[in-house]
Amino acid sequence: MTEQEEKRLQKIQEKMSQLKSQQQEIISKKQQRKARTHCLIQNGALAEKYLGCEGVEPCQFEERLKNIVDFLSAMGFG
């Protein structure tokens, strides 16, 4: 193998390494988003269950949460 071919092969290997690294980063971010989405769904379901908010519109749900937080703050819990 000539020196030129070896240099070309080395550049290709470096590029492959960079692409593999980028691929791993994309996969990791996708897994993190999936885990966060799952957590948000679970927390939302628990909030609905314990706050009696099944079927409540988001703006009404937000108002209930705000009222609870305000109440707890007024009681010295926040």
TORTI-677401 format. One record per atom (N, C-alpha, C): residue number from 0; chain; atom name; x, y, z. Coordinates in nm, 4 decimals. Layout:
+-----+-----+------+----------+----------+----------+
! seq ! mol ! atom !       xx !       yy !       zz !
+-----+-----+------+----------+----------+----------+
! NUM !   A !   CA !        X !        Y !        Z !
...
+-----+-----+------+----------+----------+----------+
END
This chain:
+-----+-----+------+----------+----------+----------+
! seq ! mol ! atom !       xx !       yy !       zz !
+-----+-----+------+----------+----------+----------+
!   0 !   A !    N !   0.0852 !  -0.1175 !   0.0000 !
!   0 !   A !   CA !   0.0000 !   0.0000 !   0.0000 !
!   0 !   A !    C !   0.0896 !   0.1235 !   0.0000 !
!   1 !   A !    N !   0.0558 !   0.2174 !  -0.0829 !
!   1 !   A !   CA !   0.1366 !   0.3386 !  -0.0932 !
!   1 !   A !    C !   0.1063 !   0.4322 !   0.0230 !
!   2 !   A !    N !   0.1950 !   0.5274 !   0.0400 !
!   2 !   A !   CA !   0.1784 !   0.6260 !   0.1471 !
!   2 !   A !    C !   0.0499 !   0.7072 !   0.1267 !
!   3 !   A !    N !   0.0216 !   0.7397 !   0.0023 !
!   3 !   A !   CA !  -0.0996 !   0.8159 !  -0.0299 !
!   3 !   A !    C !  -0.2249 !   0.7360 !   0.0058 !
!   4 !   A !    N !  -0.2228 !   0.6072 !  -0.0232 !
!   4 !   A !   CA !  -0.3378 !   0.5211 !   0.0093 !
!   4 !   A !    C !  -0.3549 !   0.5079 !   0.1598 !
!   5 !   A !    N !  -0.2437 !   0.5008 !   0.2315 !
!   5 !   A !   CA !  -0.2495 !   0.4905 !   0.3776 !
!   5 !   A !    C !  -0.3080 !   0.6179 !   0.4384 !
!   6 !   A !    N !  -0.2679 !   0.7324 !   0.3862 !
!   6 !   A !   CA !  -0.3226 !   0.8595 !   0.4345 !
!   6 !   A !    C !  -0.4719 !   0.8681 !   0.4061 !
!   7 !   A !    N !  -0.5100 !   0.8244 !   0.2872 !
!   7 !   A !   CA !  -0.6520 !   0.8262 !   0.2512 !
!   7 !   A !    C !  -0.7316 !   0.7332 !   0.3428 !
!   8 !   A !    N !  -0.6772 !   0.6165 !   0.3685 !
!   8 !   A !   CA !  -0.7427 !   0.5207 !   0.4577 !
!   8 !   A !    C !  -0.7552 !   0.5781 !   0.5990 !
!   9 !   A !    N !  -0.6507 !   0.6457 !   0.6454 !
!   9 !   A !   CA !  -0.6537 !   0.7066 !   0.7785 !
!   9 !   A !    C !  -0.7619 !   0.8140 !   0.7859 !
!  10 !   A !    N !  -0.7738 !   0.8967 !   0.6832 !
!  10 !   A !   CA !  -0.8773 !   1.0003 !   0.6806 !
!  10 !   A !    C !  -1.0163 !   0.9384 !   0.6822 !
!  11 !   A !    N !  -1.0327 !   0.8310 !   0.6090 !
!  11 !   A !   CA !  -1.1624 !   0.7628 !   0.6061 !
!  11 !   A !    C !  -1.1949 !   0.7061 !   0.7443 !
!  12 !   A !    N !  -1.0948 !   0.6479 !   0.8095 !
!  12 !   A !   CA !  -1.1162 !   0.5928 !   0.9439 !
!  12 !   A !    C !  -1.1507 !   0.7032 !   1.0438 !
!  13 !   A !    N !  -1.0855 !   0.8177 !   1.0313 !
!  13 !   A !   CA !  -1.1162 !   0.9308 !   1.1193 !
!  13 !   A !    C !  -1.2595 !   0.9786 !   1.0967 !
!  14 !   A !    N !  -1.2999 !   0.9869 !   0.9711 !
!  14 !   A !   CA !  -1.4368 !   1.0293 !   0.9386 !
!  14 !   A !    C !  -1.5383 !   0.9294 !   0.9932 !
!  15 !   A !    N !  -1.5079 !   0.8008 !   0.9808 !
!  15 !   A !   CA !  -1.5976 !   0.6971 !   1.0340 !
!  15 !   A !    C !  -1.6107 !   0.7098 !   1.1857 !
!  16 !   A !    N !  -1.4999 !   0.7406 !   1.2504 !
!  16 !   A !   CA !  -1.5022 !   0.7591 !   1.3955 !
!  16 !   A !    C !  -1.5887 !   0.8790 !   1.4336 !
!  17 !   A !    N !  -1.5764 !   0.9880 !   1.3585 !
!  17 !   A !   CA !  -1.6571 !   1.1073 !   1.3842 !
!  17 !   A !    C !  -1.8055 !   1.0769 !   1.3634 !
!  18 !   A !    N !  -1.8372 !   1.0057 !   1.2568 !
!  18 !   A !   CA !  -1.9771 !   0.9718 !   1.2283 !
!  18 !   A !    C !  -2.0340 !   0.8799 !   1.3357 !
!  19 !   A !    N !  -1.9540 !   0.7860 !   1.3828 !
!  19 !   A !   CA !  -1.9982 !   0.6952 !   1.4895 !
!  19 !   A !    C !  -2.0278 !   0.7751 !   1.6166 !
!  20 !   A !    N !  -1.9423 !   0.8722 !   1.6453 !
!  20 !   A !   CA !  -1.9623 !   0.9570 !   1.7630 !
!  20 !   A !    C !  -2.0908 !   1.0384 !   1.7492 !
!  21 !   A !    N !  -2.1139 !   1.0939 !   1.6322 !
!  21 !   A !   CA !  -2.2364 !   1.1705 !   1.6077 !
!  21 !   A !    C !  -2.3594 !   1.0807 !   1.6196 !
!  22 !   A !    N !  -2.3488 !   0.9592 !   1.5692 !
!  22 !   A !   CA !  -2.4590 !   0.8645 !   1.5779 !
!  22 !   A !    C !  -2.4923 !   0.8343 !   1.7243 !
!  23 !   A !    N !  -2.3908 !   0.8113 !   1.8058 !
!  23 !   A !   CA !  -2.4124 !   0.7823 !   1.9475 !
!  23 !   A !    C !  -2.4773 !   0.9006 !   2.0188 !
!  24 !   A !    N !  -2.4366 !   1.0220 !   1.9829 !
!  24 !   A !   CA !  -2.4938 !   1.1425 !   2.0431 !
!  24 !   A !    C !  -2.6425 !   1.1541 !   2.0089 !
!  25 !   A !    N !  -2.6769 !   1.1280 !   1.8846 !
!  25 !   A !   CA !  -2.8166 !   1.1343 !   1.8409 !
!  25 !   A !    C !  -2.8994 !   1.0289 !   1.9132 !
!  26 !   A !    N !  -2.8467 !   0.9084 !   1.9237 !
!  26 !   A !   CA !  -2.9179 !   0.7999 !   1.9920 !
!  26 !   A !    C !  -2.9377 !   0.8347 !   2.1389 !
!  27 !   A !    N !  -2.8339 !   0.8896 !   2.2017 !
!  27 !   A !   CA !  -2.8425 !   0.9268 !   2.3428 !
!  27 !   A !    C !  -2.9490 !   1.0344 !   2.3658 !
!  28 !   A !    N !  -2.9505 !   1.1375 !   2.2807 !
!  28 !   A !   CA !  -3.0505 !   1.2436 !   2.2944 !
!  28 !   A !    C !  -3.1910 !   1.1887 !   2.2745 !
!  29 !   A !    N !  -3.2061 !   1.0985 !   2.1794 !
!  29 !   A !   CA !  -3.3372 !   1.0386 !   2.1546 !
!  29 !   A !    C !  -3.3840 !   0.9597 !   2.2769 !
!  30 !   A !    N !  -3.2931 !   0.8845 !   2.3382 !
!  30 !   A !   CA !  -3.3278 !   0.8073 !   2.4575 !
!  30 !   A !    C !  -3.3628 !   0.8996 !   2.5741 !
!  31 !   A !    N !  -3.2900 !   1.0099 !   2.5874 !
!  31 !   A !   CA !  -3.3188 !   1.1054 !   2.6946 !
!  31 !   A !    C !  -3.4562 !   1.1691 !   2.6760 !
!  32 !   A !    N !  -3.4890 !   1.2073 !   2.5519 !
!  32 !   A !   CA !  -3.6210 !   1.2653 !   2.5238 !
!  32 !   A !    C !  -3.7318 !   1.1641 !   2.5537 !
!  33 !   A !    N !  -3.7094 !   1.0402 !   2.5155 !
!  33 !   A !   CA !  -3.8091 !   0.9355 !   2.5394 !
!  33 !   A !    C !  -3.8310 !   0.9155 !   2.6892 !
!  34 !   A !    N !  -3.7230 !   0.9114 !   2.7655 !
!  34 !   A !   CA !  -3.7338 !   0.8941 !   2.9107 !
!  34 !   A !    C !  -3.8045 !   1.0133 !   2.9747 !
!  35 !   A !    N !  -3.7726 !   1.1349 !   2.9300 !
!  35 !   A !   CA !  -3.8370 !   1.2545 !   2.9852 !
!  35 !   A !    C !  -3.9855 !   1.2554 !   2.9529 !
!  36 !   A !    N !  -4.0205 !   1.2206 !   2.8292 !
!  36 !   A !   CA !  -4.1610 !   1.2159 !   2.7894 !
!  36 !   A !    C !  -4.2367 !   1.1150 !   2.8741 !
!  37 !   A !    N !  -4.1770 !   0.9998 !   2.8966 !
!  37 !   A !   CA !  -4.2407 !   0.8958 !   2.9787 !
!  37 !   A !    C !  -4.2637 !   0.9476 !   3.1211 !
!  38 !   A !    N !  -4.1635 !   1.0145 !   3.1752 !
!  38 !   A !   CA !  -4.1743 !   1.0697 !   3.3104 !
!  38 !   A !    C !  -4.2841 !   1.1764 !   3.3173 !
!  39 !   A !    N !  -4.2898 !   1.2641 !   3.2177 !
!  39 !   A !   CA !  -4.3928 !   1.3684 !   3.2150 !
!  39 !   A !    C !  -4.5332 !   1.3075 !   3.2084 !
!  40 !   A !    N !  -4.5490 !   1.2038 !   3.1296 !
!  40 !   A !   CA !  -4.6795 !   1.1381 !   3.1182 !
!  40 !   A !    C !  -4.7184 !   1.0754 !   3.2511 !
!  41 !   A !    N !  -4.6240 !   1.0076 !   3.3147 !
!  41 !   A !   CA !  -4.6535 !   0.9463 !   3.4449 !
!  41 !   A !    C !  -4.6893 !   1.0521 !   3.5488 !
!  42 !   A !    N !  -4.6111 !   1.1602 !   3.5539 !
!  42 !   A !   CA !  -4.6391 !   1.2661 !   3.6520 !
!  42 !   A !    C !  -4.7737 !   1.3324 !   3.6251 !
!  43 !   A !    N !  -4.8061 !   1.3531 !   3.4980 !
!  43 !   A !   CA !  -4.9350 !   1.4115 !   3.4635 !
!  43 !   A !    C !  -5.0500 !   1.3218 !   3.5059 !
!  44 !   A !    N !  -5.0342 !   1.1914 !   3.4847 !
!  44 !   A !   CA !  -5.1384 !   1.0967 !   3.5248 !
!  44 !   A !    C !  -5.1572 !   1.0976 !   3.6766 !
!  45 !   A !    N !  -5.0471 !   1.1045 !   3.7501 !
!  45 !   A !   CA !  -5.0572 !   1.1100 !   3.8965 !
!  45 !   A !    C !  -5.1231 !   1.2397 !   3.9423 !
!  46 !   A !    N !  -5.0873 !   1.3495 !   3.8788 !
!  46 !   A !   CA !  -5.1488 !   1.4776 !   3.9145 !
!  46 !   A !    C !  -5.2988 !   1.4727 !   3.8884 !
!  47 !   A !    N !  -5.3388 !   1.4187 !   3.7739 !
!  47 !   A !   CA !  -5.4820 !   1.4053 !   3.7442 !
!  47 !   A !    C !  -5.5519 !   1.3215 !   3.8496 !
!  48 !   A !    N !  -5.4889 !   1.2111 !   3.8848 !
!  48 !   A !   CA !  -5.5491 !   1.1184 !   3.9811 !
!  48 !   A !    C !  -5.5681 !   1.1845 !   4.1186 !
!  49 !   A !    N !  -5.4630 !   1.2449 !   4.1715 !
!  49 !   A !   CA !  -5.4687 !   1.2963 !   4.3076 !
!  49 !   A !    C !  -5.5316 !   1.4344 !   4.3196 !
!  50 !   A !    N !  -5.5387 !   1.5076 !   4.2092 !
!  50 !   A !   CA !  -5.6005 !   1.6399 !   4.2141 !
!  50 !   A !    C !  -5.7416 !   1.6380 !   4.1577 !
!  51 !   A !    N !  -5.7884 !   1.5217 !   4.1182 !
!  51 !   A !   CA !  -5.9235 !   1.5099 !   4.0642 !
!  51 !   A !    C !  -5.9424 !   1.5915 !   3.9380 !
!  52 !   A !    N !  -5.8485 !   1.5821 !   3.8472 !
!  52 !   A !   CA !  -5.8515 !   1.6664 !   3.7282 !
!  52 !   A !    C !  -5.8737 !   1.5873 !   3.5993 !
!  53 !   A !    N !  -5.9303 !   1.4696 !   3.6077 !
!  53 !   A !   CA !  -5.9559 !   1.3932 !   3.4866 !
!  53 !   A !    C !  -6.0507 !   1.4709 !   3.3962 !
!  54 !   A !    N !  -6.0137 !   1.4872 !   3.2717 !
!  54 !   A !   CA !  -6.0984 !   1.5561 !   3.1756 !
!  54 !   A !    C !  -6.0977 !   1.7075 !   3.1853 !
!  55 !   A !    N !  -6.0136 !   1.7629 !   3.2687 !
!  55 !   A !   CA !  -6.0064 !   1.9081 !   3.2862 !
!  55 !   A !    C !  -5.9150 !   1.9662 !   3.1779 !
!  56 !   A !    N !  -5.9539 !   2.0780 !   3.1227 !
!  56 !   A !   CA !  -5.8733 !   2.1448 !   3.0202 !
!  56 !   A !    C !  -5.7419 !   2.1957 !   3.0816 !
!  57 !   A !    N !  -5.6358 !   2.2036 !   3.0012 !
!  57 !   A !   CA !  -5.5053 !   2.2476 !   3.0538 !
!  57 !   A !    C !  -5.5089 !   2.3817 !   3.1270 !
!  58 !   A !    N !  -5.5829 !   2.4794 !   3.0765 !
!  58 !   A !   CA !  -5.5867 !   2.6093 !   3.1449 !
!  58 !   A !    C !  -5.6535 !   2.5974 !   3.2826 !
!  59 !   A !    N !  -5.7560 !   2.5125 !   3.2927 !
!  59 !   A !   CA !  -5.8213 !   2.4903 !   3.4221 !
!  59 !   A !    C !  -5.7287 !   2.4126 !   3.5166 !
!  60 !   A !    N !  -5.6578 !   2.3163 !   3.4614 !
!  60 !   A !   CA !  -5.5625 !   2.2382 !   3.5400 !
!  60 !   A !    C !  -5.4531 !   2.3288 !   3.5955 !
!  61 !   A !    N !  -5.4035 !   2.4189 !   3.5114 !
!  61 !   A !   CA !  -5.3006 !   2.5135 !   3.5546 !
!  61 !   A !    C !  -5.3540 !   2.6016 !   3.6673 !
!  62 !   A !    N !  -5.4790 !   2.6457 !   3.6562 !
!  62 !   A !   CA !  -5.5384 !   2.7303 !   3.7596 !
!  62 !   A !    C !  -5.5478 !   2.6547 !   3.8922 !
!  63 !   A !    N !  -5.5855 !   2.5278 !   3.8849 !
!  63 !   A !   CA !  -5.5913 !   2.4469 !   4.0085 !
!  63 !   A !    C !  -5.4536 !   2.4342 !   4.0711 !
!  64 !   A !    N !  -5.3532 !   2.4056 !   3.9886 !
!  64 !   A !   CA !  -5.2174 !   2.3935 !   4.0417 !
!  64 !   A !    C !  -5.1710 !   2.5252 !   4.1039 !
!  65 !   A !    N !  -5.1997 !   2.6345 !   4.0374 !
!  65 !   A !   CA !  -5.1611 !   2.7657 !   4.0890 !
!  65 !   A !    C !  -5.2282 !   2.7916 !   4.2240 !
!  66 !   A !    N !  -5.3556 !   2.7578 !   4.2344 !
!  66 !   A !   CA !  -5.4268 !   2.7772 !   4.3607 !
!  66 !   A !    C !  -5.3654 !   2.6936 !   4.4722 !
!  67 !   A !    N !  -5.3277 !   2.5708 !   4.4408 !
!  67 !   A !   CA !  -5.2654 !   2.4835 !   4.5412 !
!  67 !   A !    C !  -5.1311 !   2.5402 !   4.5850 !
!  68 !   A !    N !  -5.0505 !   2.5819 !   4.4892 !
!  68 !   A !   CA !  -4.9186 !   2.6382 !   4.5206 !
!  68 !   A !    C !  -4.9338 !   2.7661 !   4.6023 !
!  69 !   A !    N !  -5.0262 !   2.8507 !   4.5639 !
!  69 !   A !   CA !  -5.0500 !   2.9742 !   4.6394 !
!  69 !   A !    C !  -5.0933 !   2.9441 !   4.7820 !
!  70 !   A !    N !  -5.1822 !   2.8470 !   4.7980 !
!  70 !   A !   CA !  -5.2295 !   2.8080 !   4.9304 !
!  70 !   A !    C !  -5.1136 !   2.7555 !   5.0153 !
!  71 !   A !    N !  -5.0343 !   2.6670 !   4.9568 !
!  71 !   A !   CA !  -4.9203 !   2.6121 !   5.0320 !
!  71 !   A !    C !  -4.8202 !   2.7204 !   5.0680 !
!  72 !   A !    N !  -4.7982 !   2.8151 !   4.9780 !
!  72 !   A !   CA !  -4.7068 !   2.9259 !   5.0068 !
!  72 !   A !    C !  -4.7598 !   3.0109 !   5.1219 !
!  73 !   A !    N !  -4.8892 !   3.0356 !   5.1192 !
!  73 !   A !   CA !  -4.9507 !   3.1160 !   5.2254 !
!  73 !   A !    C !  -4.9425 !   3.0443 !   5.3600 !
!  74 !   A !    N !  -4.9403 !   2.9129 !   5.3578 !
!  74 !   A !   CA !  -4.9319 !   2.8336 !   5.4809 !
!  74 !   A !    C !  -4.7867 !   2.8141 !   5.5254 !
!  75 !   A !    N !  -4.6923 !   2.8638 !   5.4451 !
!  75 !   A !   CA !  -4.5515 !   2.8534 !   5.4824 !
!  75 !   A !    C !  -4.4836 !   2.7266 !   5.4336 !
!  76 !   A !    N !  -4.5397 !   2.6599 !   5.3343 !
!  76 !   A !   CA !  -4.4820 !   2.5369 !   5.2823 !
!  76 !   A !    C !  -4.4117 !   2.5563 !   5.1482 !
!  77 !   A !    N !  -4.3685 !   2.6707 !   5.1159 !
!  77 !   A !   CA !  -4.3048 !   2.6852 !   4.9865 !
!  77 !   A !    C !  -4.2352 !   2.8097 !   4.9778 !
+-----+-----+------+----------+----------+----------+
END
